[in-house]
Amino acid sequence: MTSDSSGDALLSGIPHRAASWRLRTRTLNFPRPPLIMGILNVTPDSFSDGGQFQDASHAVDRARVMADQGADLLDIGGESTRPYSDPIDEREELQRVLPVLQRLEGQLDIPISIDTSKANVAREAVAAGAEIINDVTGLEGDPGMLDVALGTGAGVCVMHMRGTPQTMQEDPHYDDVTREIGIYLKQRRDALVAAGLPMEKIALDPGIGFGKTHEHNLTLLSRCHEFHACGCPLLVGHSRKEFIAKVSGRKEGSRLGGTIGVTLALALRGVQVIRVHDVQEVREALDLFIASGGLESWK
């Protein structure tokens, strides 16, 4: 993978940019980037919205709102993976996510992703209607996860994380962060394909904020178009993360403006799916960006 800072090169002729992602029962197509994945954390301790949607009825209402606001997908998670977060057991995670999934089954037209690294949670979630398994451990944390992916036919998102949530921010170091994470993502892609998972079911996520410094995050965002060489859709989750406050110099207050700014940069780099909290504001920003010619070279 080689870096190219030219705007024209970013907008036209991106090599190997995946045109679709095959999920459990449907296929997502990417005529122009990006699709919006709305974040729904049913946790008490997620870094940005922990506790807001822990009640199942509130979570269901929030899911409907995000769908109405223009989310193309929803990602439901029952365990926080913020830095230094404590893990929870499988039973507790299922108690958080299953009631929400069961109430939403058949109610939304958009696909639902389950954000989990536990095989049994993924299995139960897919049985309750989830189309995607979004695993921050790259399907390496639970030895049973690959079998679940193969057996259910779900789409998968493979993310890079250095260490675990408890250790990932302890002096992360890379000689070349983009190259090293690109190698990891290609190796995981190849291992999953060799195990029988069709490549068209795999999306890749460089893991912004997961075992990276602020400088690493910015480098990955500026060079993420290089990961298109893997031939899989790219999913990036930058929403409200700490590096935004680091760049802006504002430790307090909303990180929405920074989230939108990064979103537009990712759109220019051909990223297919962005994972965000603020669906309506990001949708409006993207719509106006496109309407005003921001992605003119894609046409």
Helices and strands as residue ranges (DSSP letters): H 7-11, E 20-22, E 27-29, E 35-41, H 56-69, E 73-77, H 90-104, E 112-115, H 119-127, E 132-135, H 145-152, E 155-159, H 177-194, G 199-201, E 202-205, H 214-223, G 224-230, E 235-236, H 242-248, H 256-268, E 273-276, H 279-291, G 296-298
